[in-house]
Amino acid sequence: MKKRDIYISQFDLDRLKMLIAEVRAEGRNSAYLGDLEEELDRAIIVEPKEIPPNVITMNSKVRLKDLDTGEKMAFHLVFPKDADIEQGRISILAPIGTGMIGYEVGDTVEWEVPAGVRKLEIMEILYQPEASGDFDL
């Protein structure tokens, strides 16, 4: 499957690269860090004010639909320290978090789970910091 272009703000890129360096410095390394680095390496980098409002950025809240079950869910994409699955706060270092960053409404996010491949359609962005004028969240 060909991956489409994704957008990352320079602000998010800088913070995510610092996060990757910190996690590695702590001696934690996983395929997820490599996956996140691959996503960042292929991203189109723009200033925060230039991020399209339909793109998932850090601290965005999105509504997703599971394409296999039809279930709808909302997730807030956060840094690991703020993650709380009970409150729908998904870490960027979780497979789904890495899979969502930079994608747009209408895109399908896929990732491997023990039972196979899970596919979620991005239905709506409920909150995006940049679109709300919050450029330093």
C-alpha positions in Angstrom: 0.0 0.0 0.0 1.4 3.4 -1.0 1.5 5.9 1.8 0.1 9.3 1.1 1.7 12.6 2.1 1.2 13.6 5.7 1.7 17.1 7.3 3.5 17.8 10.5 4.1 21.3 12.0 7.6 22.3 12.7 6.6 22.7 16.4 5.4 19.1 16.6 8.4 17.8 14.7 10.8 19.4 17.1 9.0 18.0 20.2 8.6 14.6 18.7 12.3 14.4 17.8 13.1 15.4 21.4 10.7 12.7 22.7 12.4 10.0 20.5 15.9 11.1 21.8 14.7 11.0 25.4 13.1 7.6 25.1 16.3 6.2 23.5 18.5 7.9 26.2 16.4 6.0 28.8 17.4 2.8 27.1 13.9 2.1 25.8 13.8 1.3 22.1 11.0 -0.3 20.1 9.7 -0.7 16.6 7.3 2.1 17.4 10.1 4.6 17.7 11.3 3.5 14.3 7.8 3.7 12.9 7.4 7.2 14.2 10.8 8.3 12.8 9.7 6.9 9.4 6.5 8.9 9.5 8.4 12.1 10.5 11.0 11.5 7.8 8.4 11.4 5.0 6.2 14.2 6.3 5.8 17.6 4.7 6.9 20.1 7.4 5.0 23.4 7.7 4.7 26.1 10.2 1.9 25.7 12.8 -0.2 28.4 11.2 -0.1 26.6 7.9 -1.4 23.3 9.1 -4.7 22.5 7.3 -7.5 22.3 9.8 -8.4 18.7 8.7 -5.0 17.2 9.7 -4.3 15.4 13.0 -1.6 17.1 15.0 -0.4 16.5 18.5 -3.1 17.2 21.1 -5.9 16.8 18.4 -9.1 15.1 19.3 -10.5 12.9 16.5 -13.5 10.7 15.8 -12.7 7.4 14.2 -14.8 4.6 12.7 -13.6 1.0 12.8 -14.2 -0.2 9.2 -14.7 -3.8 10.3 -17.1 -3.4 13.1 -18.7 0.0 12.4 -17.8 1.1 16.0 -17.2 4.9 16.4 -14.7 6.2 18.9 -13.0 9.4 19.9 -9.3 9.7 20.7 -7.1 12.5 21.9 -3.5 12.2 20.5 -1.1 13.1 23.3 2.5 12.7 24.5 3.2 9.6 26.6 3.1 11.4 29.9 -0.5 12.5 29.2 -1.7 9.1 27.9 -4.8 7.6 29.7 -6.7 5.0 27.7 -9.6 5.2 30.1 -10.1 8.8 29.0 -9.4 8.2 25.3 -6.0 9.8 25.5 -3.7 7.8 23.2 0.1 8.2 23.2 1.9 9.1 20.0 4.1 6.1 20.8 1.2 3.7 20.7 0.8 2.1 17.2 -2.5 3.8 16.6 -1.0 7.2 17.7 1.9 6.8 15.4 -0.5 5.8 12.7 -2.7 8.9 13.1 -0.2 11.7 13.2 -0.4 13.9 10.1 -3.3 12.2 8.4 -6.5 13.9 7.3 -10.3 13.5 7.6 -11.3 10.8 5.2 -8.0 8.9 5.4 -7.9 5.3 6.7 -5.3 4.4 9.3 -4.1 0.8 9.4 -1.9 -1.0 11.8 -1.0 -4.6 12.8 -2.6 -6.1 15.9 -2.3 -9.7 17.1 -5.6 -10.6 15.3 -4.6 -9.0 12.0 -4.8 -5.6 10.5 -7.1 -3.0 12.1 -8.5 -0.2 9.9 -9.9 3.0 11.2 -11.4 5.8 9.1 -10.8 9.4 10.3 -14.3 10.8 10.4 -13.9 14.2 12.0 -11.4 16.3 13.9 -13.2 17.5 17.0 -10.3 19.7 18.1 -7.0 20.7 16.5 -4.9 23.1 18.5 -3.6 25.0 15.4 -7.1 25.5 14.0 -8.1 26.9 17.5 -5.2 29.3 17.6 -3.3 27.2 20.2 0.2 27.1 18.6 2.2 26.0 21.6 0.2 23.0 23.0 
